Amino acid sequence: MTIKAPMAGKIITVFVQEGEKVEDGQPVLILEAMKMENNIVAPQDGMILRLLVKDGQAVKAGEELFELA
């Protein structure tokens, strides 16, 4: 499952690494958009297969952020 950015913004912090197990609702990263910080969380239990963004990176709406298995 690939998680995409709900809106354009800037990645402030990535909390996980590739290969890390996450739980449903666990924060994965913070996306700042329009001066508001938005927690992007894991939609289900799983493992981070790929991180496609890094701290400070600008993203567009719909851009892939991470892949969860």
C-alpha positions in Angstrom: 0.0 0.0 0.0 1.4 3.4 -1.0 0.5 6.4 1.1 0.3 9.7 -0.8 0.4 13.4 0.3 -3.1 14.7 0.9 -1.9 18.2 0.0 1.2 20.1 -1.2 3.6 21.0 1.5 7.0 20.4 3.1 8.1 17.4 5.1 9.2 18.6 8.5 10.0 15.3 10.3 10.2 11.7 9.4 9.8 9.5 12.5 10.5 6.0 11.0 13.0 4.2 9.0 12.7 1.6 6.2 12.1 -1.8 7.6 10.5 -0.5 10.8 7.2 -2.0 12.0 4.4 0.5 12.7 1.0 0.2 14.3 -2.4 1.5 13.0 -2.5 5.3 13.7 1.2 5.6 14.5 2.7 8.9 13.2 5.1 8.3 10.3 5.9 11.9 9.3 4.8 15.5 9.7 3.7 17.4 6.6 3.6 21.2 6.9 1.0 22.9 4.7 -0.3 26.4 4.9 1.6 26.9 8.2 -0.2 24.0 9.8 1.5 20.7 10.8 -0.3 17.6 9.7 0.6 14.2 11.1 0.6 11.5 8.4 -0.1 8.2 10.2 0.0 4.6 9.3 -3.5 3.5 8.1 -2.9 -0.1 9.4 -0.4 -2.2 11.2 2.6 -3.1 8.9 6.2 -2.5 8.0 7.7 0.5 6.1 9.0 -1.0 2.9 10.2 2.3 1.3 10.4 5.9 2.5 10.1 8.1 -0.6 10.7 11.5 1.2 13.1 13.1 3.6 13.2 16.0 6.1 12.9 19.3 4.4 11.6 18.0 1.1 8.8 19.8 -0.7 6.0 17.5 -2.0 3.0 18.0 -4.3 -0.5 16.8 -3.6 -0.8 13.1 -4.5 3.0 12.6 -4.4 4.0 9.2 -2.9 5.3 9.5 0.7 5.9 5.9 1.8 5.1 2.3 1.1 3.5 0.1 3.8 3.3 -3.7 3.7 
